[in-house]
Amino acid sequence: MDMLGISVTEWVGYLASFVLLVSFTMKDVTKLRIVNSVGCALFVVYGIMLDTSWPVVITNGSIMLINAYYLFLKKG
């Protein structure tokens, strides 16, 4: 399935890149980690859509776990 000649897989990759870039413009570290985690989750989906690109899935899944650690377990 293509939209504007671009596959859904590519759209997910572009969206993931955009969300990740937006996260780095944030000054509040908590918001940065939340938005960054959304971008990483999209990259995990993208990696799976690429017939499971393990480097993409493992890297972004790991970053999500690090963000979760700092958001939920390492408060204050």
mmCIF file of the N, C-alpha and C atoms, coordinates in Angstrom:
data_MODEL
# 
_entry.id   MODEL 
# 
loop_
_atom_site.group_PDB 
_atom_site.id 
_atom_site.type_symbol 
_atom_site.label_atom_id 
_atom_site.label_alt_id 
_atom_site.label_comp_id 
_atom_site.label_asym_id 
_atom_site.label_entity_id 
_atom_site.label_seq_id 
_atom_site.pdbx_PDB_ins_code 
_atom_site.Cartn_x 
_atom_site.Cartn_y 
_atom_site.Cartn_z 
_atom_site.occupancy 
_atom_site.B_iso_or_equiv 
_atom_site.pdbx_formal_charge 
_atom_site.auth_seq_id 
_atom_site.auth_comp_id 
_atom_site.auth_asym_id 
_atom_site.auth_atom_id 
_atom_site.pdbx_PDB_model_num 
ATOM 1   N N  . MET A 1 1  ? 0.842  -1.185 0.000  1.00 0.00 ? 1  MET A N  1 
ATOM 2   C CA . MET A 1 1  ? 0.000  0.000  0.000  1.00 0.00 ? 1  MET A CA 1 
ATOM 3   C C  . MET A 1 1  ? 0.888  1.249  0.000  1.00 0.00 ? 1  MET A C  1 
ATOM 4   N N  . ASP A 1 2  ? 0.659  2.122  -0.928 1.00 0.00 ? 2  ASP A N  1 
ATOM 5   C CA . ASP A 1 2  ? 1.441  3.349  -1.055 1.00 0.00 ? 2  ASP A CA 1 
ATOM 6   C C  . ASP A 1 2  ? 0.553  4.571  -0.893 1.00 0.00 ? 2  ASP A C  1 
ATOM 7   N N  . MET A 1 3  ? 1.114  5.599  -0.274 1.00 0.00 ? 3  MET A N  1 
ATOM 8   C CA . MET A 1 3  ? 0.452  6.898  -0.198 1.00 0.00 ? 3  MET A CA 1 
ATOM 9   C C  . MET A 1 3  ? 1.440  7.910  -0.751 1.00 0.00 ? 3  MET A C  1 
ATOM 10  N N  . LEU A 1 4  ? 1.036  8.568  -1.808 1.00 0.00 ? 4  LEU A N  1 
ATOM 11  C CA . LEU A 1 4  ? 1.894  9.538  -2.487 1.00 0.00 ? 4  LEU A CA 1 
ATOM 12  C C  . LEU A 1 4  ? 3.172  8.883  -2.999 1.00 0.00 ? 4  LEU A C  1 
ATOM 13  N N  . GLY A 1 5  ? 3.084  7.604  -3.339 1.00 0.00 ? 5  GLY A N  1 
ATOM 14  C CA . GLY A 1 5  ? 4.253  6.894  -3.852 1.00 0.00 ? 5  GLY A CA 1 
ATOM 15  C C  . GLY A 1 5  ? 5.230  6.459  -2.776 1.00 0.00 ? 5  GLY A C  1 
ATOM 16  N N  . ILE A 1 6  ? 4.841  6.592  -1.521 1.00 0.00 ? 6  ILE A N  1 
ATOM 17  C CA . ILE A 1 6  ? 5.707  6.211  -0.403 1.00 0.00 ? 6  ILE A CA 1 
ATOM 18  C C  . ILE A 1 6  ? 5.006  5.102  0.367  1.00 0.00 ? 6  ILE A C  1 
ATOM 19  N N  . SER A 1 7  ? 5.734  4.039  0.667  1.00 0.00 ? 7  SER A N  1 
ATOM 20  C CA . SER A 1 7  ? 5.135  2.901  1.357  1.00 0.00 ? 7  SER A CA 1 
ATOM 21  C C  . SER A 1 7  ? 4.800  3.254  2.809  1.00 0.00 ? 7  SER A C  1 
ATOM 22  N N  . VAL A 1 8  ? 3.872  2.505  3.372  1.00 0.00 ? 8  VAL A N  1 
ATOM 23  C CA . VAL A 1 8  ? 3.485  2.713  4.770  1.00 0.00 ? 8  VAL A CA 1 
ATOM 24  C C  . VAL A 1 8  ? 4.698  2.532  5.680  1.00 0.00 ? 8  VAL A C  1 
ATOM 25  N N  . THR A 1 9  ? 5.530  1.568  5.353  1.00 0.00 ? 9  THR A N  1 
ATOM 26  C CA . THR A 1 9  ? 6.745  1.335  6.147  1.00 0.00 ? 9  THR A CA 1 
ATOM 27  C C  . THR A 1 9  ? 7.610  2.592  6.179  1.00 0.00 ? 9  THR A C  1 
ATOM 28  N N  . GLU A 1 10 ? 7.809  3.208  5.032  1.00 0.00 ? 10 GLU A N  1 
ATOM 29  C CA . GLU A 1 10 ? 8.606  4.440  4.985  1.00 0.00 ? 10 GLU A CA 1 
ATOM 30  C C  . GLU A 1 10 ? 7.941  5.564  5.771  1.00 0.00 ? 10 GLU A C  1 
ATOM 31  N N  . TRP A 1 11 ? 6.605  5.680  5.674  1.00 0.00 ? 11 TRP A N  1 
ATOM 32  C CA . TRP A 1 11 ? 5.900  6.712  6.441  1.00 0.00 ? 11 TRP A CA 1 
ATOM 33  C C  . TRP A 1 11 ? 6.141  6.533  7.940  1.00 0.00 ? 11 TRP A C  1 
ATOM 34  N N  . VAL A 1 12 ? 6.108  5.283  8.409  1.00 0.00 ? 12 VAL A N  1 
ATOM 35  C CA . VAL A 1 12 ? 6.366  5.022  9.825  1.00 0.00 ? 12 VAL A CA 1 
ATOM 36  C C  . VAL A 1 12 ? 7.783  5.459  10.174 1.00 0.00 ? 12 VAL A C  1 
ATOM 37  N N  . GLY A 1 13 ? 8.745  5.172  9.311  1.00 0.00 ? 13 GLY A N  1 
ATOM 38  C CA . GLY A 1 13 ? 10.129 5.594  9.534  1.00 0.00 ? 13 GLY A CA 1 
ATOM 39  C C  . GLY A 1 13 ? 10.283 7.103  9.566  1.00 0.00 ? 13 GLY A C  1 
ATOM 40  N N  . TYR A 1 14 ? 9.613  7.790  8.646  1.00 0.00 ? 14 TYR A N  1 
ATOM 41  C CA . TYR A 1 14 ? 9.662  9.260  8.632  1.00 0.00 ? 14 TYR A CA 1 
ATOM 42  C C  . TYR A 1 14 ? 9.026  9.851  9.884  1.00 0.00 ? 14 TYR A C  1 
ATOM 43  N N  . LEU A 1 15 ? 7.882  9.294  10.283 1.00 0.00 ? 15 LEU A N  1 
ATOM 44  C CA . LEU A 1 15 ? 7.216  9.773  11.492 1.00 0.00 ? 15 LEU A CA 1 
ATOM 45  C C  . LEU A 1 15 ? 8.091  9.544  12.716 1.00 0.00 ? 15 LEU A C  1 
ATOM 46  N N  . ALA A 1 16 ? 8.704  8.371  12.797 1.00 0.00 ? 16 ALA A N  1 
ATOM 47  C CA . ALA A 1 16 ? 9.599  8.071  13.912 1.00 0.00 ? 16 ALA A CA 1 
ATOM 48  C C  . ALA A 1 16 ? 10.758 9.070  13.963 1.00 0.00 ? 16 ALA A C  1 
ATOM 49  N N  . SER A 1 17 ? 11.346 9.357  12.824 1.00 0.00 ? 17 SER A N  1 
ATOM 50  C CA . SER A 1 17 ? 12.449 10.328 12.760 1.00 0.00 ? 17 SER A CA 1 
ATOM 51  C C  . SER A 1 17 ? 12.001 11.711 13.209 1.00 0.00 ? 17 SER A C  1 
ATOM 52  N N  . PHE A 1 18 ? 10.824 12.128 12.742 1.00 0.00 ? 18 PHE A N  1 
ATOM 53  C CA . PHE A 1 18 ? 10.300 13.443 13.096 1.00 0.00 ? 18 PHE A CA 1 
ATOM 54  C C  . PHE A 1 18 ? 10.057 13.551 14.604 1.00 0.00 ? 18 PHE A C  1 
ATOM 55  N N  . VAL A 1 19 ? 9.407  12.536 15.178 1.00 0.00 ? 19 VAL A N  1 
ATOM 56  C CA . VAL A 1 19 ? 9.109  12.565 16.617 1.00 0.00 ? 19 VAL A CA 1 
ATOM 57  C C  . VAL A 1 19 ? 10.404 12.572 17.420 1.00 0.00 ? 19 VAL A C  1 
ATOM 58  N N  . LEU A 1 20 ? 11.377 11.782 16.999 1.00 0.00 ? 20 LEU A N  1 
ATOM 59  C CA . LEU A 1 20 ? 12.666 11.753 17.696 1.00 0.00 ? 20 LEU A CA 1 
ATOM 60  C C  . LEU A 1 20 ? 13.347 13.115 17.635 1.00 0.00 ? 20 LEU A C  1 
ATOM 61  N N  . LEU A 1 21 ? 13.328 13.746 16.479 1.00 0.00 ? 21 LEU A N  1 
ATOM 62  C CA . LEU A 1 21 ? 13.929 15.080 16.351 1.00 0.00 ? 21 LEU A CA 1 
ATOM 63  C C  . LEU A 1 21 ? 13.214 16.097 17.231 1.00 0.00 ? 21 LEU A C  1 
ATOM 64  N N  . VAL A 1 22 ? 11.897 16.047 17.263 1.00 0.00 ? 22 VAL A N  1 
ATOM 65  C CA . VAL A 1 22 ? 11.126 16.963 18.106 1.00 0.00 ? 22 VAL A CA 1 
ATOM 66  C C  . VAL A 1 22 ? 11.515 16.787 19.572 1.00 0.00 ? 22 VAL A C  1 
ATOM 67  N N  . SER A 1 23 ? 11.749 15.542 19.990 1.00 0.00 ? 23 SER A N  1 
ATOM 68  C CA . SER A 1 23 ? 12.084 15.297 21.396 1.00 0.00 ? 23 SER A CA 1 
ATOM 69  C C  . SER A 1 23 ? 13.351 16.042 21.809 1.00 0.00 ? 23 SER A C  1 
ATOM 70  N N  . PHE A 1 24 ? 14.292 16.195 20.891 1.00 0.00 ? 24 PHE A N  1 
ATOM 71  C CA . PHE A 1 24 ? 15.549 16.863 21.225 1.00 0.00 ? 24 PHE A CA 1 
ATOM 72  C C  . PHE A 1 24 ? 15.437 18.375 21.281 1.00 0.00 ? 24 PHE A C  1 
ATOM 73  N N  . THR A 1 25 ? 14.283 18.917 20.935 1.00 0.00 ? 25 THR A N  1 
ATOM 74  C CA . THR A 1 25 ? 14.090 20.362 21.059 1.00 0.00 ? 25 THR A CA 1 
ATOM 75  C C  . THR A 1 25 ? 13.509 20.741 22.418 1.00 0.00 ? 25 THR A C  1 
ATOM 76  N N  . MET A 1 26 ? 13.173 19.743 23.226 1.00 0.00 ? 26 MET A N  1 
ATOM 77  C CA . MET A 1 26 ? 12.500 19.995 24.495 1.00 0.00 ? 26 MET A CA 1 
ATOM 78  C C  . MET A 1 26 ? 13.498 20.290 25.606 1.00 0.00 ? 26 MET A C  1 
ATOM 79  N N  . LYS A 1 27 ? 13.136 21.244 26.442 1.00 0.00 ? 27 LYS A N  1 
ATOM 80  C CA . LYS A 1 27 ? 13.995 21.612 27.575 1.00 0.00 ? 27 LYS A CA 1 
ATOM 81  C C  . LYS A 1 27 ? 13.677 20.781 28.811 1.00 0.00 ? 27 LYS A C  1 
ATOM 82  N N  . ASP A 1 28 ? 12.420 20.408 28.976 1.00 0.00 ? 28 ASP A N  1 
ATOM 83  C CA . ASP A 1 28 ? 12.009 19.599 30.119 1.00 0.00 ? 28 ASP A CA 1 
ATOM 84  C C  . ASP A 1 28 ? 12.411 18.142 29.853 1.00 0.00 ? 28 ASP A C  1 
ATOM 85  N N  . VAL A 1 29 ? 13.281 17.599 30.717 1.00 0.00 ? 29 VAL A N  1 
ATOM 86  C CA . VAL A 1 29 ? 13.829 16.262 30.505 1.00 0.00 ? 29 VAL A CA 1 
ATOM 87  C C  . VAL A 1 29 ? 12.736 15.197 30.550 1.00 0.00 ? 29 VAL A C  1 
ATOM 88  N N  . THR A 1 30 ? 11.747 15.369 31.398 1.00 0.00 ? 30 THR A N  1 
ATOM 89  C CA . THR A 1 30 ? 10.666 14.383 31.471 1.00 0.00 ? 30 THR A CA 1 
ATOM 90  C C  . THR A 1 30 ? 9.896  14.338 30.159 1.00 0.00 ? 30 THR A C  1 
ATOM 91  N N  . LYS A 1 31 ? 9.538  15.495 29.623 1.00 0.00 ? 31 LYS A N  1 
ATOM 92  C CA . LYS A 1 31 ? 8.833  15.537 28.333 1.00 0.00 ? 31 LYS A CA 1 
ATOM 93  C C  . LYS A 1 31 ? 9.708  14.967 27.229 1.00 0.00 ? 31 LYS A C  1 
ATOM 94  N N  . LEU A 1 32 ? 11.000 15.305 27.264 1.00 0.00 ? 32 LEU A N  1 
ATOM 95  C CA . LEU A 1 32 ? 11.942 14.790 26.273 1.00 0.00 ? 32 LEU A CA 1 
ATOM 96  C C  . LEU A 1 32 ? 11.923 13.265 26.289 1.00 0.00 ? 32 LEU A C  1 
ATOM 97  N N  . ARG A 1 33 ? 12.004 12.665 27.469 1.00 0.00 ? 33 ARG A N  1 
ATOM 98  C CA . ARG A 1 33 ? 12.029 11.197 27.568 1.00 0.00 ? 33 ARG A CA 1 
ATOM 99  C C  . ARG A 1 33 ? 10.723 10.573 27.095 1.00 0.00 ? 33 ARG A C  1 
ATOM 100 N N  . ILE A 1 34 ? 9.595  11.216 27.384 1.00 0.00 ? 34 ILE A N  1 
ATOM 101 C CA . ILE A 1 34 ? 8.298  10.678 26.947 1.00 0.00 ? 34 ILE A CA 1 
ATOM 102 C C  . ILE A 1 34 ? 8.192  10.731 25.428 1.00 0.00 ? 34 ILE A C  1 
ATOM 103 N N  . VAL A 1 35 ? 8.468  11.881 24.833 1.00 0.00 ? 35 VAL A N  1 
ATOM 104 C CA . VAL A 1 35 ? 8.365  12.028 23.377 1.00 0.00 ? 35 VAL A CA 1 
ATOM 105 C C  . VAL A 1 35 ? 9.414  11.153 22.685 1.00 0.00 ? 35 VAL A C  1 
ATOM 106 N N  . ASN A 1 36 ? 10.610 11.090 23.252 1.00 0.00 ? 36 ASN A N  1 
ATOM 107 C CA . ASN A 1 36 ? 11.664 10.244 22.704 1.00 0.00 ? 36 ASN A CA 1 
ATOM 108 C C  . ASN A 1 36 ? 11.234 8.780  22.714 1.00 0.00 ? 36 ASN A C  1 
ATOM 109 N N  . SER A 1 37 ? 10.565 8.359  23.779 1.00 0.00 ? 37 SER A N  1 
ATOM 110 C CA . SER A 1 37 ? 10.081 6.971  23.861 1.00 0.00 ? 37 SER A CA 1 
ATOM 111 C C  . SER A 1 37 ? 9.042  6.674  22.785 1.00 0.00 ? 37 SER A C  1 
ATOM 112 N N  . VAL A 1 38 ? 8.188  7.647  22.492 1.00 0.00 ? 38 VAL A N  1 
ATOM 113 C CA . VAL A 1 38 ? 7.209  7.466  21.413 1.00 0.00 ? 38 VAL A CA 1 
ATOM 114 C C  . VAL A 1 38 ? 7.940  7.286  20.078 1.00 0.00 ? 38 VAL A C  1 
ATOM 115 N N  . GLY A 1 39 ? 8.944  8.116  19.840 1.00 0.00 ? 39 GLY A N  1 
ATOM 116 C CA . GLY A 1 39 ? 9.739  7.985  18.616 1.00 0.00 ? 39 GLY A CA 1 
ATOM 117 C C  . GLY A 1 39 ? 10.439 6.640  18.541 1.00 0.00 ? 39 GLY A C  1 
ATOM 118 N N  . CYS A 1 40 ? 10.990 6.192  19.667 1.00 0.00 ? 40 CYS A N  1 
ATOM 119 C CA . CYS A 1 40 ? 11.660 4.890  19.698 1.00 0.00 ? 40 CYS A CA 1 
ATOM 120 C C  . CYS A 1 40 ? 10.666 3.757  19.449 1.00 0.00 ? 40 CYS A C  1 
ATOM 121 N N  . ALA A 1 41 ? 9.469  3.873  20.018 1.00 0.00 ? 41 ALA A N  1 
ATOM 122 C CA . ALA A 1 41 ? 8.445  2.849  19.791 1.00 0.00 ? 41 ALA A CA 1 
ATOM 123 C C  . ALA A 1 41 ? 8.091  2.775  18.304 1.00 0.00 ? 41 ALA A C  1 
ATOM 124 N N  . LEU A 1 42 ? 7.989  3.939  17.676 1.00 0.00 ? 42 LEU A N  1 
ATOM 125 C CA . LEU A 1 42 ? 7.714  3.952  16.238 1.00 0.00 ? 42 LEU A CA 1 
ATOM 126 C C  . LEU A 1 42 ? 8.865  3.318  15.462 1.00 0.00 ? 42 LEU A C  1 
ATOM 127 N N  . PHE A 1 43 ? 10.095 3.550  15.912 1.00 0.00 ? 43 PHE A N  1 
ATOM 128 C CA . PHE A 1 43 ? 11.243 2.919  15.253 1.00 0.00 ? 43 PHE A CA 1 
ATOM 129 C C  . PHE A 1 43 ? 11.246 1.409  15.453 1.00 0.00 ? 43 PHE A C  1 
ATOM 130 N N  . VAL A 1 44 ? 10.782 0.936  16.604 1.00 0.00 ? 44 VAL A N  1 
ATOM 131 C CA . VAL A 1 44 ? 10.666 -0.512 16.821 1.00 0.00 ? 44 VAL A CA 1 
ATOM 132 C C  . VAL A 1 44 ? 9.665  -1.090 15.826 1.00 0.00 ? 44 VAL A C  1 
ATOM 133 N N  . VAL A 1 45 ? 8.519  -0.418 15.674 1.00 0.00 ? 45 VAL A N  1 
ATOM 134 C CA . VAL A 1 45 ? 7.517  -0.864 14.700 1.00 0.00 ? 45 VAL A CA 1 
ATOM 135 C C  . VAL A 1 45 ? 8.115  -0.844 13.298 1.00 0.00 ? 45 VAL A C  1 
ATOM 136 N N  . TYR A 1 46 ? 8.821  0.220  12.973 1.00 0.00 ? 46 TYR A N  1 
ATOM 137 C CA . TYR A 1 46 ? 9.472  0.351  11.671 1.00 0.00 ? 46 TYR A CA 1 
ATOM 138 C C  . TYR A 1 46 ? 10.461 -0.795 11.450 1.00 0.00 ? 46 TYR A C  1 
ATOM 139 N N  . GLY A 1 47 ? 11.270 -1.087 12.457 1.00 0.00 ? 47 GLY A N  1 
ATOM 140 C CA . GLY A 1 47 ? 12.231 -2.181 12.342 1.00 0.00 ? 47 GLY A CA 1 
ATOM 141 C C  . GLY A 1 47 ? 11.563 -3.516 12.111 1.00 0.00 ? 47 GLY A C  1 
ATOM 142 N N  . ILE A 1 48 ? 10.436 -3.738 12.764 1.00 0.00 ? 48 ILE A N  1 
ATOM 143 C CA . ILE A 1 48 ? 9.684  -4.979 12.567 1.00 0.00 ? 48 ILE A CA 1 
ATOM 144 C C  . ILE A 1 48 ? 9.081  -5.015 11.162 1.00 0.00 ? 48 ILE A C  1 
ATOM 145 N N  . MET A 1 49 ? 8.593  -3.870 10.701 1.00 0.00 ? 49 MET A N  1 
ATOM 146 C CA . MET A 1 49 ? 8.012  -3.798 9.348  1.00 0.00 ? 49 MET A CA 1 
ATOM 147 C C  . MET A 1 49 ? 9.060  -4.053 8.264  1.00 0.00 ? 49 MET A C  1 
ATOM 148 N N  . LEU A 1 50 ? 10.318 -3.841 8.590  1.00 0.00 ? 50 LEU A N  1 
ATOM 149 C CA . LEU A 1 50 ? 11.405 -4.096 7.637  1.00 0.00 ? 50 LEU A CA 1 
ATOM 150 C C  . LEU A 1 50 ? 11.836 -5.559 7.688  1.00 0.00 ? 50 LEU A C  1 
ATOM 151 N N  . ASP A 1 51 ? 10.910 -6.454 7.920  1.00 0.00 ? 51 ASP A N  1 
ATOM 152 C CA . ASP A 1 51 ? 11.206 -7.879 8.088  1.00 0.00 ? 51 ASP A CA 1 
ATOM 153 C C  . ASP A 1 51 ? 12.180 -8.089 9.240  1.00 0.00 ? 51 ASP A C  1 
ATOM 154 N N  . THR A 1 52 ? 11.923 -7.396 10.307 1.00 0.00 ? 52 THR A N  1 
ATOM 155 C CA . THR A 1 52 ? 12.665 -7.446 11.565 1.00 0.00 ? 52 THR A CA 1 
ATOM 156 C C  . THR A 1 52 ? 14.133 -7.096 11.372 1.00 0.00 ? 52 THR A C  1 
ATOM 157 N N  . SER A 1 53 ? 14.381 -5.807 11.314 1.00 0.00 ? 53 SER A N  1 
ATOM 158 C CA . SER A 1 53 ? 15.734 -5.278 11.297 1.00 0.00 ? 53 SER A CA 1 
ATOM 159 C C  . SER A 1 53 ? 16.202 -5.205 12.747 1.00 0.00 ? 53 SER A C  1 
ATOM 160 N N  . TRP A 1 54 ? 16.905 -6.235 13.192 1.00 0.00 ? 54 TRP A N  1 
ATOM 161 C CA . TRP A 1 54 ? 17.278 -6.351 14.603 1.00 0.00 ? 54 TRP A CA 1 
ATOM 162 C C  . TRP A 1 54 ? 18.075 -5.167 15.138 1.00 0.00 ? 54 TRP A C  1 
ATOM 163 N N  . PRO A 1 55 ? 19.015 -4.602 14.390 1.00 0.00 ? 55 PRO A N  1 
ATOM 164 C CA . PRO A 1 55 ? 19.732 -3.435 14.937 1.00 0.00 ? 55 PRO A CA 1 
ATOM 165 C C  . PRO A 1 55 ? 18.795 -2.279 15.292 1.00 0.00 ? 55 PRO A C  1 
ATOM 166 N N  . VAL A 1 56 ? 17.787 -2.036 14.456 1.00 0.00 ? 56 VAL A N  1 
ATOM 167 C CA . VAL A 1 56 ? 16.828 -0.958 14.710 1.00 0.00 ? 56 VAL A CA 1 
ATOM 168 C C  . VAL A 1 56 ? 15.967 -1.304 15.918 1.00 0.00 ? 56 VAL A C  1 
ATOM 169 N N  . VAL A 1 57 ? 15.479 -2.534 15.967 1.00 0.00 ? 57 VAL A N  1 
ATOM 170 C CA . VAL A 1 57 ? 14.601 -2.966 17.055 1.00 0.00 ? 57 VAL A CA 1 
ATOM 171 C C  . VAL A 1 57 ? 15.343 -2.971 18.388 1.00 0.00 ? 57 VAL A C  1 
ATOM 172 N N  . ILE A 1 58 ? 16.530 -3.552 18.420 1.00 0.00 ? 58 ILE A N  1 
ATOM 173 C CA . ILE A 1 58 ? 17.287 -3.668 19.680 1.00 0.00 ? 58 ILE A CA 1 
ATOM 174 C C  . ILE A 1 58 ? 17.714 -2.301 20.200 1.00 0.00 ? 58 ILE A C  1 
ATOM 175 N N  . THR A 1 59 ? 18.253 -1.469 19.334 1.00 0.00 ? 59 THR A N  1 
ATOM 176 C CA . THR A 1 59 ? 18.715 -0.150 19.764 1.00 0.00 ? 59 THR A CA 1 
ATOM 177 C C  . THR A 1 59 ? 17.577 0.693  20.329 1.00 0.00 ? 59 THR A C  1 
ATOM 178 N N  . ASN A 1 60 ? 16.495 0.791  19.593 1.00 0.00 ? 60 ASN A N  1 
ATOM 179 C CA . ASN A 1 60 ? 15.383 1.640  20.030 1.00 0.00 ? 60 ASN A CA 1 
ATOM 180 C C  . ASN A 1 60 ? 14.624 1.036  21.198 1.00 0.00 ? 60 ASN A C  1 
ATOM 181 N N  . GLY A 1 61 ? 14.520 -0.282 21.244 1.00 0.00 ? 61 GLY A N  1 
ATOM 182 C CA . GLY A 1 61 ? 13.921 -0.931 22.403 1.00 0.00 ? 61 GLY A CA 1 
ATOM 183 C C  . GLY A 1 61 ? 14.738 -0.678 23.656 1.00 0.00 ? 61 GLY A C  1 
ATOM 184 N N  . SER A 1 62 ? 16.061 -0.691 23.524 1.00 0.00 ? 62 SER A N  1 
ATOM 185 C CA . SER A 1 62 ? 16.951 -0.414 24.658 1.00 0.00 ? 62 SER A CA 1 
ATOM 186 C C  . SER A 1 62 ? 16.807 1.030  25.139 1.00 0.00 ? 62 SER A C  1 
ATOM 187 N N  . ILE A 1 63 ? 16.721 1.955  24.208 1.00 0.00 ? 63 ILE A N  1 
ATOM 188 C CA . ILE A 1 63 ? 16.547 3.362  24.583 1.00 0.00 ? 63 ILE A CA 1 
ATOM 189 C C  . ILE A 1 63 ? 15.218 3.551  25.309 1.00 0.00 ? 63 ILE A C  1 
ATOM 190 N N  . MET A 1 64 ? 14.181 2.850  24.853 1.00 0.00 ? 64 MET A N  1 
ATOM 191 C CA . MET A 1 64 ? 12.885 2.927  25.539 1.00 0.00 ? 64 MET A CA 1 
ATOM 192 C C  . MET A 1 64 ? 13.007 2.426  26.975 1.00 0.00 ? 64 MET A C  1 
ATOM 193 N N  . LEU A 1 65 ? 13.739 1.342  27.188 1.00 0.00 ? 65 LEU A N  1 
ATOM 194 C CA . LEU A 1 65 ? 13.930 0.814  28.539 1.00 0.00 ? 65 LEU A CA 1 
ATOM 195 C C  . LEU A 1 65 ? 14.703 1.796  29.424 1.00 0.00 ? 65 LEU A C  1 
ATOM 196 N N  . ILE A 1 66 ? 15.710 2.439  28.859 1.00 0.00 ? 66 ILE A N  1 
ATOM 197 C CA . ILE A 1 66 ? 16.478 3.444  29.614 1.00 0.00 ? 66 ILE A CA 1 
ATOM 198 C C  . ILE A 1 66 ? 15.577 4.616  29.986 1.00 0.00 ? 66 ILE A C  1 
ATOM 199 N N  . ASN A 1 67 ? 14.782 5.084  29.032 1.00 0.00 ? 67 ASN A N  1 
ATOM 200 C CA . ASN A 1 67 ? 13.838 6.174  29.323 1.00 0.00 ? 67 ASN A CA 1 
ATOM 201 C C  . ASN A 1 67 ? 12.852 5.766  30.404 1.00 0.00 ? 67 ASN A C  1 
ATOM 202 N N  . ALA A 1 68 ? 12.333 4.549  30.320 1.00 0.00 ? 68 ALA A N  1 
ATOM 203 C CA . ALA A 1 68 ? 11.380 4.066  31.324 1.00 0.00 ? 68 ALA A CA 1 
ATOM 204 C C  . ALA A 1 68 ? 12.034 4.008  32.700 1.00 0.00 ? 68 ALA A C  1 
ATOM 205 N N  . TYR A 1 69 ? 13.267 3.573  32.760 1.00 0.00 ? 69 TYR A N  1 
ATOM 206 C CA . TYR A 1 69 ? 13.994 3.520  34.029 1.00 0.00 ? 69 TYR A CA 1 
ATOM 207 C C  . TYR A 1 69 ? 14.036 4.902  34.677 1.00 0.00 ? 69 TYR A C  1 
ATOM 208 N N  . TYR A 1 70 ? 14.449 5.906  33.898 1.00 0.00 ? 70 TYR A N  1 
ATOM 209 C CA . TYR A 1 70 ? 14.562 7.252  34.448 1.00 0.00 ? 70 TYR A CA 1 
ATOM 210 C C  . TYR A 1 70 ? 13.204 7.900  34.721 1.00 0.00 ? 70 TYR A C  1 
ATOM 211 N N  . LEU A 1 71 ? 12.182 7.530  33.948 1.00 0.00 ? 71 LEU A N  1 
ATOM 212 C CA . LEU A 1 71 ? 10.851 8.111  34.163 1.00 0.00 ? 71 LEU A CA 1 
ATOM 213 C C  . LEU A 1 71 ? 10.137 7.500  35.358 1.00 0.00 ? 71 LEU A C  1 
ATOM 214 N N  . PHE A 1 72 ? 10.275 6.202  35.573 1.00 0.00 ? 72 PHE A N  1 
ATOM 215 C CA . PHE A 1 72 ? 9.451  5.522  36.568 1.00 0.00 ? 72 PHE A CA 1 
ATOM 216 C C  . PHE A 1 72 ? 10.210 4.991  37.791 1.00 0.00 ? 72 PHE A C  1 
ATOM 217 N N  . LEU A 1 73 ? 11.463 4.622  37.627 1.00 0.00 ? 73 LEU A N  1 
ATOM 218 C CA . LEU A 1 73 ? 12.186 4.011  38.743 1.00 0.00 ? 73 LEU A CA 1 
ATOM 219 C C  . LEU A 1 73 ? 13.178 4.948  39.402 1.00 0.00 ? 73 LEU A C  1 
ATOM 220 N N  . LYS A 1 74 ? 13.738 5.863  38.670 1.00 0.00 ? 74 LYS A N  1 
ATOM 221 C CA . LYS A 1 74 ? 14.783 6.763  39.192 1.00 0.00 ? 74 LYS A CA 1 
ATOM 222 C C  . LYS A 1 74 ? 14.224 8.167  39.340 1.00 0.00 ? 74 LYS A C  1 
ATOM 223 N N  . LYS A 1 75 ? 13.146 8.310  40.083 1.00 0.00 ? 75 LYS A N  1 
ATOM 224 C CA . LYS A 1 75 ? 12.535 9.632  40.285 1.00 0.00 ? 75 LYS A CA 1 
ATOM 225 C C  . LYS A 1 75 ? 13.302 10.399 41.347 1.00 0.00 ? 75 LYS A C  1 
ATOM 226 N N  . GLY A 1 76 ? 13.452 11.704 41.078 1.00 0.00 ? 76 GLY A N  1 
ATOM 227 C CA . GLY A 1 76 ? 14.032 12.615 42.048 1.00 0.00 ? 76 GLY A CA 1 
ATOM 228 C C  . GLY A 1 76 ? 15.425 12.272 42.345 1.00 0.00 ? 76 GLY A C  1 
# 
